[in-house]
């Protein structure tokens, strides 16, 4: 199946229909480049889907800054190699097989992950997991594919992503100059890695 530019309402309906036909949990992978609106859209989908649904962010698997500094990767935080992909892979396996599962959550204000910061309960039958690299066609990210029942890619033009990221970093206290440097040196390479290196999704959606 390949759907182009589906609306959020139609996507929620599709997820609900597919989940009703599935045995066990139904896992949706919502991918997109930095600034695409993954967190906002995933929250909106869960709101539309009701109490059986919840968000499982990939960002909880950021390596800590101390690890990145030791590896010389602090300036590339958010790139594919700065995540614990094996840990995320293991979490997806647990979510498929276990009822109650603790999940990590990334605190953007503190710039660190908080382990076991939230709980997926047995009542949560629809999981919307969101992250930049869920469809990246590179090892080890490509090994995640078997965990997903439906894949979604958010399509946003690059100039709009740039505008949103400038607003994001201003909100978090970066000067215009620091934001520009971070976007050009880190965010934009990550954006292009997602848009040019991801596998086709089952559904493409435009989200503003």
Secondary structure as UniProt FT lines:
FT   HELIX           8..21
FT   STRAND          26..31
FT   TURN            34..35
FT   HELIX           38..49
FT   TURN            51..52
FT   STRAND          53..57
FT   HELIX           59..61
FT   HELIX           65..71
FT   HELIX           74..76
FT   TURN            77..78
FT   HELIX           80..82
FT   HELIX           85..97
FT   STRAND          101..107
FT   TURN            108..111
FT   STRAND          112..120
FT   TURN            122..123
FT   STRAND          126..131
FT   TURN            132..135
FT   TURN            139..140
FT   HELIX           141..147
FT   STRAND          150..154
FT   HELIX           158..171
FT   TURN            172..173
FT   HELIX           176..182
FT   HELIX           183..187
FT   HELIX           188..197
FT   STRAND          203..205
//
